Structures are given as C-alpha cells and as structure tokens.
C-alpha cells in the first residue's frame, strides 16, 4: 500500500484490481468502466441503509487483486487554459481536462461516443449544433449524446471540466 498527500488537481489512474481508498474530506471524481463486481476489503465500520455494517469480500478479493506495484500512481500532466489536455487515455475511455476562461468549440465528429462533462469548478453554458443549451456548474455533470457533432462552451469567468468519452467499442468478453 502507498499513501499520497493529495493536491486539488491530482489525477490517479486506478486500474482494475488495484486496492484503493480515500480519506474523509477528499473530493474526487471517479470514472469507472462498466462492472457489476466490487469487492470490499475494509469499510471503516460504515453501515448500510439498514443500519448494519456492509458486507466484506476479503477472500474473494484476494484472487482479484493486482499485486503489481508501480513507482507512482499519480498522473503527470501540464494543464493549459482553453485547450483540452489528455489526462488518461485507456482502451476503455479517454479523459481530458478543460480549464476554460473563454469560449471554445468542441468537435465530436470523429468520435462515435457519448461525451460526459463533469464541472468541478466554476460554471459554463453548453450549446449543441441544434441550439439545445444547458448550464452546468460546480458539482454537476452532463451527458452529450453520441449523435452530437459539435458543441460551444461559454463561460463568463472560468470553468474547469473533465471531458470523458469512449474511443472505440470494446468487444464483449
């Protein structure tokens, strides 16, 4: 196990099978690939809606854990204003950072995917090519349908967004 002192713009790619936890008070955005399996090894004595401690899956987790140890799990990137910066691009998804102080246009004509935006600071207005318009502010997310070709993103002050999409279809296993 490795402990990190986190900063506000930190990004970590936590691959399947990597044991992870976050301390109280940490605000994070988690992008997950589709899965219906989560193994809980320890749960800090939290209780479910029924008032009972949640079930642990310690024995099952032993076989699912990836015991590979990396030198650093923190993603290294350089942010740039008003330009998308790739944070992670995996076979499942790509996530980009948008730190906006002015109007930008995003062209999705080359991707065959929905796009999800999560606003983690500020606010902005998103308008598609059919003049559908929505405002998004800190703590909110929006799903742009795959049929959308372009959007305009406008902010009066600033907006920090995560943009996530799928680059290709993954074959069923």
ZALUM-926407 format. One record per residue: residue in three letters; x, y, z of N, C-alpha, C in turn. Coordinates in steps of 0.05 Angstrom, whole numbers, padded with zeros to 5 digits, always signed. Example, Ala and Ser with C-alpha at 12.3 -4.5 7.8 and 13.67 -1.06 7.14 Angstrom:
2
ALA+00264-00114+00156+00246-00090+00156+00264-00066+00156
SER+00257-00045+00142+00273-00021+00143+00258+00001+00157
***
This chain:
173
UNK+00017-00024+00000+00000+00000+00000+00018+00025+00000
UNK+00008+00045-00014+00023+00070-00015+00004+00093-00008
UNK+00014+00112+00007-00002+00135+00016+00007+00160+00001
UNK-00012+00176-00008-00006+00201-00023-00019+00224-00008
UNK-00004+00246-00005-00015+00271+00003-00026+00283-00022
UNK-00052+00288-00023-00064+00297-00048-00067+00327-00050
UNK-00066+00337-00075-00070+00366-00081-00095+00368-00098
UNK-00105+00392-00101-00131+00396-00115-00132+00387-00144
UNK-00110+00387-00158-00111+00379-00187-00099+00351-00191
UNK-00095+00336-00171-00084+00309-00174-00102+00290-00190
UNK-00090+00273-00206-00104+00253-00221-00090+00227-00216
UNK-00106+00206-00211-00095+00179-00207-00111+00160-00225
UNK-00097+00143-00240-00110+00122-00255-00108+00097-00238
UNK-00131+00087-00229-00133+00064-00212-00144+00041-00229
UNK-00126+00024-00238-00134+00002-00255-00149-00020-00239
UNK-00163-00036-00254-00178-00059-00242-00160-00075-00225
UNK-00169-00082-00201-00153-00099-00183-00135-00084-00165
UNK-00133-00057-00168-00116-00041-00150-00131-00033-00125
UNK-00122-00041-00102-00135-00034-00077-00131-00004-00073
UNK-00153+00010-00066-00151+00039-00062-00172+00048-00042
UNK-00167+00071-00030-00185+00084-00011-00179+00114-00011
UNK-00198+00129-00001-00195+00158+00001-00202+00166+00030
UNK-00188+00186+00040-00193+00196+00067-00218+00214+00067
UNK-00229+00216+00090-00252+00234+00094-00244+00263+00086
UNK-00262+00277+00073-00256+00304+00065-00245+00307+00037
UNK-00237+00285+00025-00227+00286-00003-00250+00288-00022
UNK-00248+00306-00041-00268+00308-00062-00256+00297-00087
UNK-00269+00276-00098-00257+00264-00122-00279+00256-00142
UNK-00271+00255-00167-00289+00247-00188-00279+00219-00197
UNK-00296+00200-00197-00288+00173-00204-00302+00165-00230
UNK-00286+00158-00250-00296+00148-00275-00291+00118-00276
UNK-00312+00103-00278-00309+00074-00277-00317+00061-00304
UNK-00303+00040-00310-00312+00024-00332-00335+00007-00322
UNK-00352-00003-00340-00375-00018-00331-00367-00044-00317
UNK-00378-00047-00294-00372-00072-00278-00394-00076-00258
UNK-00401-00100-00253-00421-00105-00232-00408-00120-00208
UNK-00382-00117-00206-00368-00130-00184-00351-00110-00170
UNK-00355-00107-00144-00338-00091-00126-00332-00108-00102
UNK-00307-00112-00095-00300-00127-00071-00292-00107-00050
UNK-00305-00108-00027-00299-00091-00005-00281-00106+00015
UNK-00257-00096+00019-00238-00109+00037-00240-00099+00065
UNK-00243-00073+00067-00247-00059+00093-00265-00036+00088
UNK-00283-00029+00106-00303-00009+00101-00305+00012+00123
UNK-00284+00015+00140-00283+00036+00160-00308+00035+00179
UNK-00319+00011+00183-00342+00006+00201-00366+00022+00192
UNK-00368+00029+00166-00392+00043+00156-00416+00024+00156
UNK-00440+00035+00157-00464+00019+00157-00480+00025+00133
UNK-00496+00006+00124-00514+00010+00101-00540+00023+00110
UNK-00559+00025+00092-00585+00037+00097-00600+00022+00119
UNK-00594-00004+00122-00607-00020+00143-00595-00016+00171
UNK-00574+00000+00173-00561+00005+00199-00540-00016+00206
UNK-00536-00036+00189-00517-00057+00194-00491-00052+00178
UNK-00469-00062+00189-00443-00060+00174-00446-00073+00147
UNK-00434-00061+00127-00435-00072+00100-00418-00097+00098
UNK-00426-00114+00080-00412-00140+00076-00384-00135+00065
UNK-00365-00151+00076-00337-00150+00066-00333-00175+00048
UNK-00314-00172+00029-00308-00194+00010-00279-00200+00009
UNK-00266-00202+00032-00238-00205+00035-00227-00230+00020
UNK-00239-00253+00023-00229-00277+00010-00232-00275-00021
UNK-00254-00266-00030-00258-00263-00059-00238-00242-00071
UNK-00233-00221-00056-00215-00200-00065-00186-00210-00069
UNK-00178-00229-00054-00150-00239-00056-00143-00248-00084
UNK-00162-00261-00098-00157-00271-00125-00160-00248-00146
UNK-00174-00227-00139-00178-00205-00158-00158-00183-00157
UNK-00142-00182-00135-00123-00160-00131-00100-00163-00151
UNK-00093-00140-00163-00069-00138-00179-00046-00130-00161
UNK-00027-00148-00156-00006-00144-00136+00018-00129-00148
UNK+00016-00120-00173+00037-00104-00186+00040-00078-00171
UNK+00064-00070-00166+00069-00044-00152+00083-00025-00172
UNK+00070-00002-00177+00082+00018-00194+00098+00038-00178
UNK+00117+00052-00191+00133+00072-00177+00115+00096-00168
UNK+00096+00103-00186+00079+00126-00180+00052+00122-00193
UNK+00031+00125-00178+00004+00122-00189-00008+00149-00197
UNK+00005+00171-00191-00004+00197-00197+00001+00203-00227
UNK-00019+00214-00241-00016+00221-00269-00001+00248-00271
UNK+00019+00249-00288+00034+00273-00293+00024+00287-00318
UNK+00016+00312-00316+00006+00327-00338+00011+00357-00334
UNK+00010+00372-00355+00012+00401-00354-00014+00413-00364
UNK-00028+00428-00347-00053+00439-00355-00048+00464-00372
UNK-00067+00470-00390-00065+00492-00408-00093+00504-00409
UNK-00095+00531-00408-00121+00544-00409-00132+00543-00437
UNK-00159+00538-00438-00175+00539-00463-00166+00519-00484
UNK-00156+00497-00475-00147+00476-00493-00149+00449-00479
UNK-00161+00429-00492-00163+00403-00478-00135+00390-00474
UNK-00132+00379-00450-00107+00366-00442-00114+00337-00435
UNK-00102+00318-00448-00108+00290-00442-00096+00282-00415
UNK-00113+00273-00397-00104+00263-00371-00099+00234-00372
UNK-00117+00219-00384-00114+00190-00387-00127+00181-00413
UNK-00115+00162-00427-00128+00150-00450-00122+00120-00448
UNK-00143+00105-00442-00141+00076-00439-00156+00063-00462
UNK-00157+00037-00462-00173+00023-00483-00202+00026-00477
UNK-00210+00035-00453-00238+00038-00446-00248+00066-00449
UNK-00232+00086-00443-00241+00114-00444-00218+00133-00446
UNK-00224+00158-00454-00205+00180-00453-00217+00202-00436
UNK-00201+00213-00419-00210+00235-00402-00191+00259-00407
UNK-00203+00282-00412-00188+00306-00417-00196+00327-00397
UNK-00178+00346-00392-00183+00368-00374-00187+00393-00391
UNK-00208+00408-00384-00213+00434-00397-00213+00455-00376
UNK-00193+00473-00376-00193+00496-00358-00199+00520-00375
UNK-00224+00530-00373-00234+00550-00391-00236+00577-00379
UNK-00227+00597-00394-00232+00625-00387-00245+00640-00410
UNK-00250+00626-00432-00263+00638-00455-00279+00617-00470
UNK-00293+00625-00491-00309+00608-00508-00292+00589-00524
UNK-00300+00563-00525-00287+00544-00543-00308+00527-00557
UNK-00299+00515-00579-00316+00497-00594-00304+00469-00593
UNK-00320+00449-00588-00311+00421-00587-00324+00406-00610
UNK-00307+00393-00626-00317+00378-00650-00316+00348-00643
UNK-00339+00335-00643-00340+00306-00637-00345+00289-00662
UNK-00342+00301-00685-00349+00287-00710-00332+00262-00715
UNK-00308+00261-00703-00290+00238-00707-00292+00216-00686
UNK-00309+00221-00666-00312+00200-00645-00341+00190-00647
UNK-00345+00165-00642-00371+00153-00642-00378+00145-00614
UNK-00383+00166-00597-00387+00161-00569-00403+00184-00557
UNK-00417+00178-00536-00427+00199-00518-00403+00213-00506
UNK-00408+00237-00495-00387+00252-00481-00399+00260-00454
UNK-00385+00256-00433-00394+00264-00406-00376+00287-00397
UNK-00389+00308-00387-00375+00331-00375-00381+00331-00345
UNK-00361+00335-00329-00364+00340-00301-00351+00366-00295
UNK-00367+00385-00283-00356+00411-00276-00347+00410-00247
UNK-00321+00415-00243-00311+00414-00216-00303+00442-00205
UNK-00306+00462-00222-00302+00490-00212-00314+00509-00232
UNK-00327+00530-00221-00339+00550-00238-00365+00541-00251
UNK-00371+00553-00274-00396+00545-00289-00393+00553-00318
UNK-00410+00541-00335-00409+00547-00363-00436+00540-00376
UNK-00439+00549-00401-00462+00542-00417-00453+00525-00440
UNK-00467+00503-00446-00460+00486-00468-00484+00486-00487
UNK-00477+00492-00513-00497+00493-00534-00489+00475-00557
UNK-00508+00458-00566-00501+00440-00588-00509+00452-00615
UNK-00504+00438-00637-00509+00448-00664-00539+00453-00669
UNK-00556+00442-00652-00585+00446-00655-00596+00467-00636
UNK-00578+00482-00624-00585+00504-00605-00597+00493-00579
UNK-00593+00468-00573-00600+00458-00546-00579+00469-00527
UNK-00588+00480-00505-00570+00494-00487-00575+00486-00458
UNK-00553+00483-00444-00555+00476-00415-00533+00490-00400
UNK-00538+00497-00376-00517+00509-00359-00508+00487-00340
UNK-00483+00486-00335-00471+00467-00316-00453+00482-00297
UNK-00455+00475-00271-00439+00488-00251-00425+00468-00233
UNK-00408+00478-00216-00392+00460-00199-00409+00439-00186
UNK-00399+00414-00189-00413+00391-00177-00433+00378-00195
UNK-00437+00389-00218-00457+00377-00237-00443+00363-00260
UNK-00458+00345-00272-00448+00331-00296-00470+00331-00317
UNK-00461+00327-00342-00480+00326-00365-00470+00305-00384
UNK-00489+00292-00397-00483+00272-00418-00491+00284-00445
UNK-00472+00286-00463-00477+00295-00490-00481+00270-00507
UNK-00504+00268-00521-00509+00243-00537-00489+00240-00560
UNK-00485+00215-00568-00466+00208-00589-00473+00220-00616
UNK-00498+00228-00620-00506+00240-00646-00496+00269-00649
UNK-00488+00281-00626-00479+00309-00627-00452+00311-00641
UNK-00451+00330-00660-00426+00334-00675-00408+00355-00663
UNK-00420+00378-00655-00404+00400-00643-00419+00413-00620
UNK-00404+00424-00602-00415+00440-00581-00399+00465-00577
UNK-00412+00486-00567-00398+00510-00559-00399+00511-00529
UNK-00377+00517-00516-00376+00520-00487-00368+00549-00481
UNK-00385+00563-00466-00381+00591-00459-00380+00594-00429
UNK-00362+00610-00419-00361+00616-00391-00358+00646-00387
UNK-00370+00657-00366-00368+00686-00361-00343+00692-00345
UNK-00333+00672-00331-00309+00676-00314-00289+00654-00319
UNK-00296+00631-00307-00280+00607-00312-00296+00582-00306
UNK-00287+00561-00319-00300+00534-00315-00278+00513-00318
UNK-00277+00495-00299-00259+00472-00301-00276+00447-00304
UNK-00271+00433-00326-00287+00410-00333-00270+00385-00338
UNK-00281+00362-00332-00270+00337-00342-00287+00328-00365
UNK-00275+00320-00387-00289+00310-00411-00281+00281-00415
UNK-00301+00263-00415-00295+00235-00418-00312+00223-00441
UNK-00299+00206-00457-00313+00193-00479-00299+00166-00485
UNK-00313+00150-00501-00302+00124-00509-00292+00127-00538
UNK-00268+00117-00543-00257+00120-00570-00266+00098-00589
UNK-00270+00074-00578-00278+00052-00595-00295+00033-00579
UNK-00310+00016-00593-00326-00004-00579-00308-00026-00569
UNK-00313-00036-00546-00298-00058-00534-00314-00084-00539
UNK-00301-00104-00550-00314-00130-00555-00323-00142-00529
UNK-00346-00155-00529-00356-00168-00505-00338-00192-00498
UNK-00335-00196-00473-00318-00219-00464-00336-00242-00457
***
